[in-house]
Amino acid sequence: MTPNPFRETRDRLGWTQKRLAEALGLHRVSVAQKETGARPIASVELLALECLLWRAGLIPPRDA
C-alpha cells in the first residue's frame, strides 16, 4: 500500500470518507485524521482496508 493507505483505498473504491468510516466502524473525522497523518493507523485497520479491496475485487487474495 501507499504511504497513505486510507486515502489510496478510498480512491480505489470511489468512496467518500463517510462511507469508508461506516465500513470500518469509525467516525468520518477519524478517517480524515488518518488520511492527513494526524492520527496513527493501526495494523488491524490496514488489514481491514486490504479486506475491503479484496471484497471489491481490486486485489487478489493472499496465499495462506
C-alpha positions, 0 to 999 in steps of 0.5 A: 500500500501507499504511504497513505493507505486510507486515502489510496483505498478510498480512491480505489473504491470511489468512496467518500470518507463517510462511507469508508468510516461506516465500513470500518466502524469509525467516525468520518473525522477519524478517517480524515485524521488518518488520511492527513497523518494526524492520527496513527493507523493501526495494523488491524485497520490496514488489514481491514482496508486490504479486506475491503479491496479484496471484497471489491475485487481490486486485489487478489487474495493472499496465499495462506 
